[in-house]
């Protein structure tokens, strides 16, 4: 047995042995651990951070799973060929028949397995469409599921080990689920039923803060991780925090264990069935970003909303074992517009602008004052449009612009809507304000004539719910992201109530797509396509099966948990049932 970096192992740090070591505790790592433990393996999860959950704990918790059991139960039936056609249309030359087939066959079974055998359950997203409804096979609903809300008290003392929701999008640390929950918060001052819902949620949250020090009504990605942690504990998975993996052990070409730092000791853990890399990709690895992100020549120009601990550890471990990093994807990251949020104490948060862009009464412009995209399109598509519209040598940035009515109703980034105050965000210069469009342009450094002309051109048709420039609100995805109470177009309204507000947008991401090349069993491949025995990669350590495309919401977590489920079966030596539901 050899250690690739020559790390010494002290006699005091006794060797440990298990069947499977999982590196990372996001949804893919915990899904692999829970599945493997259910199949009879002795599993250890090693997490670099002091809490579990990774990026998944900050996410919306959505999974793209065509033909999932909740859709079937609701009577939304489609055969495997419809989503296959959609992926073939969307992925183009990146379409991998073997991996796509494995995903489409096993994803519904993965959902059924977790619902039947663990504490994980889901709610349906049967009304959520795919991003691009003009592509062949596009779905108008029934392909999404989300983790069901969860009572954190069920975790007992383990709740202290769960990463809290992302501060920037969680008022007072309170998670708000997309869909009806979010709709109630938006309409709290327009509808008594919504106000009652918000009052009930807020009072319970403050009671939880007083009693437990954190919210206990968990939603989205926080609920997903909480349910997986409960399942892991129930099945005897060993969960070890503050334990960065610094090396892999190999016997010949087979990975046989890891070297980790645990409680100040360098510890060797032997893994009879292999090692699963699930460390969250490389959103904060400056060198890798500089290599793979054209818009970030030093890496520092890109600001991911993923946790700072995601620095590419798993990918580097895989490379050192002979794994090949895919560099041929159309995009190396899951792009998203973000704004930099000043925090008390001097640190900076990153707010991912995923929701408000589709609401009526907002536009997005570059420094010339001109729109460059349909603001209601997916976060990934909007950022690709910004990349394409920015001339060489100019800063890669844009501005979200809205009027007073919009800001007070929907909020603009971290500057939340009524009743939250605006003063702190104006004072720290996060939020710009102008009594006129011209004054706002001057405050932001936007071309005044260009912005005034853009607003004038937008407002006329917008009063009729029209957007002749970019057809905003005409796709199914646009409309479901808009405000159903606003007509005739849920995504379009004029900007005509002073004062006006703006927030600067810069390139960011929700995670990375480029990663280790894998086969349909999630085994890590070398440059010649040969598998490395005993080494698997899932989640964002695995090169995205979407080839760097982003066809629908949930295309990270859906494949992540599916291939984790598949890899756990392979590690356990348990055949997968290949009969499609």
C-alpha positions as CSV (number, residue, x, y, z in Angstrom):
1,X,0.0,0.0,0.0
2,X,1.3,3.5,-0.8
3,X,0.3,7.0,0.1
4,X,0.6,9.3,-2.9
5,X,1.8,12.4,-1.0
6,X,4.0,10.5,1.5
7,X,1.9,11.6,4.5
8,X,3.2,10.0,7.7
9,X,0.7,8.1,9.9
10,X,1.6,8.2,13.6
11,X,1.4,5.0,15.7
12,X,-0.9,6.9,18.0
13,X,-3.4,7.3,15.2
14,X,-4.6,3.8,15.0
15,X,-5.6,2.6,11.5
16,X,-9.3,2.4,10.9
17,X,-11.2,0.1,8.6
18,X,-14.6,0.4,6.9
19,X,-16.2,-0.6,3.7
20,X,-16.8,2.8,2.1
21,X,-15.3,6.3,2.8
22,X,-17.4,9.2,1.5
23,X,-15.5,12.6,1.1
24,X,-18.1,15.4,1.6
25,X,-21.5,15.7,3.2
26,X,-23.7,17.4,0.6
27,X,-26.7,15.7,-0.9
28,X,-24.7,13.4,-3.1
29,X,-22.3,12.3,-0.4
30,X,-25.0,11.6,2.1
31,X,-27.2,9.9,-0.5
32,X,-24.3,7.6,-1.3
33,X,-23.7,6.9,2.4
34,X,-27.3,6.2,3.2
35,X,-27.8,3.9,0.3
36,X,-24.6,2.0,0.9
37,X,-25.4,1.6,4.6
38,X,-28.9,0.3,3.8
39,X,-27.2,-2.2,1.5
40,X,-25.1,-3.4,4.4
41,X,-21.9,-1.5,4.1
42,X,-20.0,0.1,7.0
43,X,-19.7,3.7,5.9
44,X,-17.7,6.7,7.1
45,X,-18.5,10.3,5.9
46,X,-15.6,12.8,6.3
47,X,-16.5,16.5,6.1
48,X,-14.0,19.3,5.9
49,X,-16.3,21.8,7.5
50,X,-17.5,21.8,11.2
51,X,-21.1,21.3,10.0
52,X,-22.7,19.0,7.4
53,X,-24.5,19.8,4.2
54,X,-22.3,21.7,1.9
55,X,-23.8,23.7,-0.9
56,X,-26.9,21.4,-0.8
57,X,-27.9,22.9,2.6
58,X,-28.1,26.3,1.0
59,X,-29.9,25.2,-2.1
60,X,-33.6,25.2,-2.9
61,X,-33.5,21.4,-2.6
62,X,-35.0,20.8,-6.0
63,X,-34.2,17.7,-8.1
64,X,-34.9,17.2,-11.8
65,X,-36.3,13.6,-12.0
66,X,-38.4,12.8,-15.0
67,X,-41.1,10.1,-14.4
68,X,-40.8,10.5,-10.7
69,X,-43.3,8.6,-8.4
70,X,-45.1,11.8,-7.3
71,X,-45.8,12.8,-10.9
72,X,-47.0,9.3,-11.7
73,X,-49.3,9.3,-8.7
74,X,-50.7,12.6,-9.9
75,X,-51.5,11.1,-13.3
76,X,-48.6,12.8,-15.2
77,X,-47.5,10.0,-17.3
78,X,-44.7,10.0,-19.9
79,X,-42.4,7.3,-21.2
80,X,-38.6,7.6,-21.1
81,X,-38.4,8.8,-24.6
82,X,-39.8,12.3,-23.9
83,X,-37.1,13.4,-21.4
84,X,-34.5,11.6,-23.5
85,X,-35.6,13.6,-26.6
86,X,-35.3,16.8,-24.5
87,X,-31.8,16.0,-23.3
88,X,-30.7,15.0,-26.8
89,X,-32.0,18.3,-28.1
90,X,-30.5,20.4,-25.3
91,X,-27.1,18.7,-24.9
92,X,-26.3,18.3,-28.6
93,X,-22.8,16.9,-29.0
94,X,-22.5,16.5,-25.2
95,X,-25.3,13.9,-25.1
96,X,-23.9,10.7,-23.7
97,X,-26.4,7.9,-24.4
98,X,-25.1,5.5,-21.7
99,X,-25.1,8.1,-18.8
100,X,-28.4,9.6,-19.9
101,X,-30.0,6.2,-20.0
102,X,-28.6,5.2,-16.6
103,X,-29.9,8.5,-15.1
104,X,-33.4,8.3,-16.7
105,X,-33.8,4.7,-15.7
106,X,-32.5,5.0,-12.1
107,X,-33.6,8.5,-11.0
108,X,-37.3,7.5,-10.4
109,X,-36.1,4.4,-8.5
110,X,-33.8,6.5,-6.4
111,X,-36.7,8.7,-5.3
112,X,-38.8,5.6,-4.6
113,X,-36.0,4.1,-2.5
114,X,-35.5,7.1,-0.3
115,X,-39.2,7.5,0.3
116,X,-39.7,3.9,1.2
117,X,-36.6,3.1,3.2
118,X,-35.4,6.4,4.8
119,X,-36.6,9.6,6.5
120,X,-36.3,11.4,3.2
121,X,-39.6,12.5,1.5
122,X,-40.5,14.9,-1.2
123,X,-43.2,17.3,-2.4
124,X,-44.0,17.5,-6.1
125,X,-43.1,20.2,-8.6
126,X,-45.7,19.1,-11.0
127,X,-46.4,22.6,-12.3
128,X,-42.7,23.5,-12.9
129,X,-41.7,23.5,-16.5
130,X,-38.3,22.9,-18.1
131,X,-36.3,26.0,-19.0
132,X,-36.6,25.8,-22.8
133,X,-40.1,24.9,-23.9
134,X,-39.3,25.2,-27.6
135,X,-36.9,22.2,-27.5
136,X,-38.1,18.8,-28.5
137,X,-39.4,16.8,-25.6
138,X,-39.6,19.8,-23.2
139,X,-41.7,19.2,-20.1
140,X,-44.5,21.5,-18.9
141,X,-44.4,19.9,-15.5
142,X,-44.0,16.7,-13.6
143,X,-40.2,16.4,-13.8
144,X,-39.3,18.1,-10.5
145,X,-39.4,17.2,-6.8
146,X,-38.3,19.0,-3.7
147,X,-37.4,17.8,-0.2
148,X,-40.5,18.0,2.0
149,X,-40.3,20.4,5.0
150,X,-38.9,18.8,8.1
151,X,-39.1,19.5,11.8
152,X,-35.5,19.9,12.9
153,X,-36.4,18.7,16.4
154,X,-36.4,15.2,15.0
155,X,-32.7,15.5,14.7
156,X,-32.1,15.9,18.4
157,X,-28.6,17.0,19.2
158,X,-27.6,16.4,15.5
159,X,-29.3,19.7,14.6
160,X,-26.2,21.5,15.8
161,X,-24.2,19.8,13.1
162,X,-26.5,21.0,10.2
163,X,-25.3,23.9,8.2
164,X,-27.7,26.8,8.6
165,X,-29.6,28.3,5.6
166,X,-27.7,30.9,3.5
167,X,-27.8,34.2,5.5
168,X,-28.4,36.4,2.4
169,X,-31.7,34.8,1.4
170,X,-33.0,33.8,4.9
171,X,-34.5,36.6,7.0
172,X,-33.4,36.1,10.6
173,X,-32.1,32.7,9.5
174,X,-35.6,31.5,8.5
175,X,-35.7,29.4,5.4
176,X,-38.5,30.2,2.9
177,X,-39.6,27.6,0.4
178,X,-40.2,28.4,-3.2
179,X,-43.8,28.1,-4.4
180,X,-46.7,28.7,-2.0
181,X,-44.6,29.6,1.0
182,X,-42.7,32.3,-0.9
183,X,-45.9,33.5,-2.5
184,X,-47.4,34.1,0.9
185,X,-44.5,36.2,2.0
186,X,-44.7,38.3,-1.2
187,X,-48.5,38.8,-0.7
188,X,-48.5,39.3,3.1
189,X,-49.7,42.9,2.8
190,X,-52.2,42.2,0.1
191,X,-54.0,39.1,1.4
192,X,-55.2,38.3,4.9
193,X,-54.6,34.5,4.4
194,X,-51.1,35.2,3.3
195,X,-50.5,37.6,6.2
196,X,-51.8,34.9,8.7
197,X,-49.4,32.3,7.1
198,X,-46.4,34.7,7.4
199,X,-47.3,35.7,11.0
200,X,-47.6,32.0,12.0
201,X,-44.2,31.2,10.3
202,X,-42.5,34.2,11.8
203,X,-43.8,33.6,15.4
204,X,-42.8,30.0,15.3
205,X,-39.3,30.9,14.0
206,X,-38.7,33.4,16.8
207,X,-39.9,30.9,19.3
208,X,-37.4,28.4,17.9
209,X,-34.7,31.0,18.1
210,X,-35.4,31.5,21.7
211,X,-35.7,27.9,22.6
212,X,-33.2,26.2,20.2
213,X,-31.0,29.0,18.9
214,X,-32.1,28.4,15.3
215,X,-35.1,27.8,13.2
216,X,-36.6,24.3,13.3
217,X,-39.0,24.5,10.4
218,X,-36.6,23.3,7.7
219,X,-37.4,23.7,4.0
220,X,-35.6,23.2,0.7
221,X,-32.0,22.1,0.8
222,X,-31.8,22.5,4.6
223,X,-34.7,20.0,4.9
224,X,-33.0,17.7,2.3
225,X,-29.8,17.5,4.3
226,X,-31.6,17.2,7.6
227,X,-33.6,14.2,6.4
228,X,-30.5,12.6,5.0
229,X,-28.6,13.2,8.3
230,X,-31.4,11.5,10.2
231,X,-31.4,8.6,7.8
232,X,-27.6,8.3,8.1
233,X,-27.8,8.2,11.9
234,X,-30.6,5.7,11.8
235,X,-28.5,3.4,9.6
236,X,-25.3,3.7,11.6
237,X,-23.3,5.8,9.2
238,X,-20.3,7.4,11.0
239,X,-20.3,11.2,10.4
240,X,-17.1,13.0,11.1
241,X,-16.8,16.8,10.8
242,X,-13.6,18.9,10.8
243,X,-11.9,16.1,9.0
244,X,-10.3,17.2,5.7
245,X,-9.1,14.4,3.5
246,X,-5.5,15.1,2.4
247,X,-4.6,12.0,0.5
248,X,-5.7,8.7,-1.0
249,X,-4.1,5.3,-0.4
250,X,-3.6,3.0,-3.4
251,X,-2.5,-0.6,-3.9
252,X,-1.4,-0.7,-7.5
253,X,-4.2,1.1,-9.5
254,X,-6.8,0.5,-6.8
255,X,-7.8,3.1,-4.3
256,X,-7.9,1.4,-0.9
257,X,-8.5,4.2,1.6
258,X,-7.8,7.8,2.6
259,X,-5.6,9.9,4.8
260,X,-7.4,12.5,6.8
261,X,-6.8,15.0,9.5
262,X,-9.0,14.2,12.5
263,X,-8.7,16.0,15.8
264,X,-5.2,17.1,15.0
265,X,-4.0,13.6,14.1
266,X,-3.1,12.2,10.6
267,X,-5.3,9.2,10.3
268,X,-5.3,6.4,7.7
269,X,-8.8,4.9,7.1
270,X,-8.8,1.7,5.0
271,X,-11.8,1.3,2.7
272,X,-12.5,-2.2,1.6
273,X,-15.1,-1.2,-1.1
274,X,-13.6,2.1,-2.1
275,X,-13.8,5.9,-1.8
276,X,-16.6,8.2,-2.9
277,X,-15.5,11.8,-3.8
278,X,-18.4,14.2,-3.1
279,X,-16.5,17.4,-2.0
280,X,-18.6,19.9,-3.9
281,X,-16.5,20.8,-7.0
282,X,-14.2,23.8,-7.3
283,X,-16.2,27.1,-7.0
284,X,-13.5,28.7,-4.7
285,X,-10.4,27.2,-6.3
286,X,-8.8,30.3,-7.9
287,X,-6.3,28.4,-10.1
288,X,-9.0,26.1,-11.5
289,X,-11.4,29.0,-12.1
290,X,-8.6,30.9,-13.9
291,X,-8.0,27.9,-16.1
292,X,-11.7,27.1,-16.9
293,X,-13.7,30.3,-16.6
294,X,-13.0,32.6,-19.5
295,X,-14.6,35.6,-17.7
296,X,-12.3,35.2,-14.7
297,X,-8.6,35.4,-15.9
298,X,-7.3,35.4,-12.3
299,X,-10.1,33.4,-10.8
300,X,-10.9,36.3,-8.5
301,X,-13.4,37.8,-10.9
302,X,-15.9,35.1,-10.3
303,X,-18.0,35.1,-7.0
304,X,-19.8,31.8,-6.3
305,X,-22.6,31.6,-3.9
306,X,-21.4,28.1,-2.8
307,X,-19.6,27.7,0.6
308,X,-16.0,28.9,0.8
309,X,-14.9,25.4,1.8
310,X,-15.5,24.1,-1.7
311,X,-12.0,24.5,-3.0
312,X,-11.7,21.5,-5.4
313,X,-10.2,19.0,-2.9
314,X,-12.1,16.1,-4.3
315,X,-11.1,16.8,-7.9
316,X,-7.4,17.2,-6.9
317,X,-7.6,13.8,-5.1
318,X,-9.1,12.2,-8.1
319,X,-6.4,13.7,-10.4
320,X,-3.7,12.4,-8.2
321,X,-5.2,8.9,-8.5
322,X,-5.1,9.2,-12.3
323,X,-8.5,10.7,-12.9
324,X,-9.2,12.9,-15.9
325,X,-10.8,16.3,-15.5
326,X,-13.3,17.1,-18.3
327,X,-12.3,20.4,-20.0
328,X,-14.6,20.1,-23.0
329,X,-17.9,21.2,-21.4
330,X,-19.8,24.1,-23.0
331,X,-19.7,25.9,-19.6
332,X,-17.6,24.9,-16.7
333,X,-19.9,26.4,-14.1
334,X,-23.6,26.7,-13.3
335,X,-23.7,30.5,-13.9
336,X,-25.9,32.8,-11.8
337,X,-26.1,36.5,-11.3
338,X,-24.9,37.5,-7.9
339,X,-24.4,40.7,-5.9
340,X,-21.8,41.3,-3.2
341,X,-23.4,42.0,0.1
342,X,-21.5,43.9,2.9
343,X,-21.8,42.1,6.2
344,X,-21.2,43.3,9.7
345,X,-17.7,42.6,10.7
346,X,-16.3,43.3,7.2
347,X,-16.9,40.1,5.4
348,X,-18.8,39.9,2.1
349,X,-21.8,37.7,1.3
350,X,-23.0,36.7,-2.2
351,X,-26.6,37.0,-3.0
352,X,-27.8,34.8,-5.9
353,X,-30.5,36.6,-7.9
354,X,-32.7,33.6,-8.8
355,X,-36.3,34.9,-8.1
356,X,-37.0,38.6,-8.5
357,X,-35.7,38.9,-12.1
358,X,-39.0,37.5,-13.5
359,X,-41.3,39.7,-11.5
360,X,-43.0,42.7,-13.2
361,X,-41.4,46.1,-12.9
362,X,-37.7,45.3,-13.3
363,X,-35.1,45.4,-16.1
364,X,-31.4,44.5,-16.3
365,X,-28.9,46.7,-18.2
366,X,-25.2,47.0,-18.8
367,X,-23.2,50.1,-18.2
368,X,-24.4,51.5,-21.5
369,X,-27.9,51.6,-20.1
370,X,-29.2,48.9,-22.6
371,X,-30.9,45.7,-21.9
372,X,-29.1,42.6,-23.1
373,X,-31.4,39.6,-22.3
374,X,-34.8,38.4,-21.2
375,X,-34.5,39.0,-17.5
376,X,-37.0,36.2,-16.7
377,X,-35.0,33.5,-18.4
378,X,-32.9,31.1,-16.3
379,X,-30.1,32.4,-14.2
380,X,-27.6,30.5,-16.4
381,X,-29.0,31.8,-19.6
382,X,-29.0,35.4,-18.3
383,X,-25.4,35.2,-17.4
384,X,-24.4,33.7,-20.7
385,X,-26.2,36.6,-22.4
386,X,-24.1,39.0,-20.3
387,X,-20.9,37.3,-21.2
388,X,-21.8,37.6,-24.9
389,X,-22.9,41.2,-24.6
390,X,-19.8,42.5,-22.8
391,X,-17.1,43.9,-25.1
392,X,-13.6,42.7,-24.5
393,X,-11.8,44.9,-21.9
394,X,-15.0,46.1,-20.2
395,X,-16.0,44.9,-16.7
396,X,-18.3,41.9,-16.7
397,X,-21.1,43.6,-14.8
398,X,-24.7,44.7,-15.1
399,X,-27.4,46.4,-13.0
400,X,-30.8,45.3,-11.9
401,X,-33.1,48.4,-12.1
402,X,-36.6,48.7,-10.5
403,X,-39.0,51.4,-9.2
404,X,-40.2,52.0,-5.7
405,X,-43.4,49.8,-6.0
406,X,-41.3,46.8,-7.1
407,X,-38.7,47.1,-4.4
408,X,-41.3,47.4,-1.6
409,X,-43.3,44.5,-3.0
410,X,-40.7,42.0,-4.1
411,X,-37.4,43.3,-2.7
412,X,-34.2,43.8,-4.7
413,X,-31.4,41.4,-3.8
414,X,-30.5,41.6,-0.1
415,X,-32.6,44.8,0.3
416,X,-35.8,43.0,1.3
417,X,-39.3,44.2,0.7
418,X,-41.7,45.9,3.1
419,X,-41.6,45.9,6.2
420,X,-37.8,45.6,6.1
421,X,-36.0,48.9,6.1
422,X,-34.0,50.2,3.2
423,X,-31.7,52.6,5.2
424,X,-28.9,50.1,6.0
425,X,-28.5,49.1,2.4
426,X,-28.5,52.6,1.1
427,X,-26.0,53.6,3.8
428,X,-23.5,50.8,2.9
429,X,-23.9,51.5,-0.8
430,X,-25.2,48.1,-1.7
431,X,-28.5,49.6,-2.9
432,X,-28.4,52.7,-5.2
433,X,-31.3,55.1,-5.3
434,X,-32.3,58.1,-7.5
435,X,-35.3,60.4,-7.5
436,X,-35.2,60.2,-11.3
437,X,-33.8,57.7,-13.8
438,X,-31.1,60.2,-14.7
439,X,-30.1,60.5,-11.0
440,X,-30.0,56.7,-10.6
441,X,-27.8,56.4,-13.7
442,X,-25.4,59.0,-12.3
443,X,-25.3,57.1,-8.9
444,X,-24.4,53.8,-10.7
445,X,-22.1,55.1,-13.4
446,X,-24.6,54.0,-16.1
447,X,-24.9,56.0,-19.4
448,X,-27.7,58.4,-18.6
449,X,-29.0,58.8,-22.1
450,X,-28.9,55.1,-22.7
451,X,-30.8,54.2,-19.6
452,X,-33.4,56.9,-20.1
453,X,-34.0,55.7,-23.6
454,X,-34.2,52.1,-22.5
455,X,-36.8,52.9,-19.8
456,X,-38.9,55.0,-22.2
457,X,-38.9,52.2,-24.8
458,X,-39.7,49.6,-22.3
459,X,-42.5,51.4,-20.4
460,X,-44.9,52.0,-23.3
461,X,-45.4,48.3,-24.4
462,X,-45.1,47.3,-20.7
463,X,-48.3,49.0,-19.8
464,X,-49.9,46.5,-22.2
465,X,-47.9,43.6,-20.8
466,X,-45.7,43.4,-23.8
467,X,-41.9,43.2,-24.3
468,X,-41.2,43.4,-28.1
469,X,-37.4,43.5,-27.5
470,X,-37.0,40.2,-25.6
471,X,-40.5,38.6,-25.5
472,X,-40.4,38.4,-21.7
473,X,-43.2,36.4,-20.2
474,X,-44.0,34.3,-23.3
475,X,-42.4,31.1,-22.2
476,X,-43.8,28.7,-19.6
477,X,-40.7,29.0,-17.4
478,X,-40.9,32.8,-17.5
479,X,-44.5,32.9,-16.5
480,X,-44.3,30.5,-13.6
481,X,-41.4,32.6,-12.2
482,X,-43.5,35.8,-12.5
483,X,-46.4,37.1,-10.4
484,X,-49.6,35.2,-11.2
485,X,-51.6,38.1,-9.6
486,X,-50.3,40.6,-12.1
487,X,-51.9,40.8,-15.6
488,X,-52.0,40.6,-18.5
489,X,-48.3,39.4,-18.3
490,X,-47.0,38.1,-15.0
491,X,-43.5,39.2,-15.9
492,X,-43.9,42.7,-17.3
493,X,-44.9,46.1,-15.9
494,X,-43.6,49.6,-16.4
495,X,-41.0,51.3,-14.1
496,X,-42.8,54.5,-13.3
497,X,-43.0,55.1,-9.6
498,X,-40.1,57.1,-8.2
499,X,-37.7,56.8,-6.6
500,X,-35.8,54.2,-8.5
501,X,-33.3,51.6,-7.3
502,X,-30.4,49.5,-8.6
503,X,-28.1,46.7,-7.5
504,X,-24.9,45.8,-9.2
505,X,-24.7,42.3,-10.7
506,X,-21.4,40.4,-11.2
507,X,-20.5,36.9,-12.5
508,X,-21.3,34.1,-10.1
509,X,-22.4,30.6,-9.9
510,X,-24.3,28.0,-7.9
511,X,-21.6,25.5,-8.3
512,X,-19.3,24.0,-11.0
513,X,-20.0,21.6,-13.9
514,X,-16.4,20.6,-14.9
515,X,-15.2,17.7,-12.9
516,X,-13.8,14.2,-13.0
517,X,-14.7,12.0,-16.0
518,X,-16.9,9.1,-14.9
519,X,-18.7,6.1,-16.4
520,X,-22.4,5.3,-16.0
521,X,-21.5,3.7,-12.6
522,X,-19.8,6.9,-11.4
523,X,-16.4,5.3,-11.4
524,X,-13.6,7.7,-12.1
525,X,-11.9,7.4,-15.5
526,X,-8.5,8.3,-16.7
527,X,-7.6,10.1,-19.9
528,X,-7.9,6.9,-21.9
529,X,-11.3,6.0,-20.4
530,X,-10.1,3.3,-18.1
531,X,-11.8,3.1,-14.6
532,X,-9.8,3.5,-11.4
533,X,-10.8,0.6,-9.2
534,X,-12.3,1.7,-5.9
535,X,-12.7,5.4,-6.8
536,X,-16.1,7.0,-7.4
537,X,-17.1,10.7,-8.0
538,X,-20.5,12.1,-7.6
539,X,-22.1,15.5,-7.3
540,X,-20.0,18.4,-8.5
541,X,-16.8,16.3,-8.3
542,X,-18.2,14.4,-11.2
543,X,-18.3,16.1,-14.6
544,X,-21.9,17.1,-15.2
545,X,-23.8,14.6,-17.4
546,X,-25.4,17.7,-18.9
547,X,-22.1,18.6,-20.6
548,X,-22.1,22.1,-19.2
549,X,-25.7,22.8,-20.4
550,X,-28.5,23.8,-18.0
551,X,-31.8,22.5,-19.4
552,X,-33.9,22.7,-16.2
553,X,-33.9,23.5,-12.5
554,X,-32.6,20.7,-10.4
555,X,-30.2,19.2,-12.9
556,X,-27.5,19.3,-10.3
557,X,-29.1,17.5,-7.4
558,X,-31.2,15.1,-9.5
559,X,-28.2,13.5,-11.2
560,X,-26.1,13.9,-8.1
561,X,-28.3,11.8,-5.9
562,X,-29.1,9.4,-8.7
563,X,-25.4,8.6,-9.5
564,X,-24.7,8.4,-5.7
565,X,-27.5,5.8,-5.5
566,X,-26.0,3.9,-8.5
567,X,-22.4,4.1,-7.2
568,X,-23.5,2.8,-3.7
569,X,-25.0,-0.3,-5.4
570,X,-21.8,-0.8,-7.4
571,X,-19.6,-0.5,-4.2
572,X,-21.9,-2.9,-2.4
573,X,-21.9,-5.4,-5.2
574,X,-25.7,-5.2,-5.4
575,X,-27.1,-5.3,-9.0
576,X,-29.4,-2.4,-10.0
577,X,-32.9,-3.4,-11.2
578,X,-32.8,-1.9,-14.7
579,X,-36.5,-2.3,-15.4
580,X,-38.0,1.2,-15.8
581,X,-41.1,2.1,-13.8
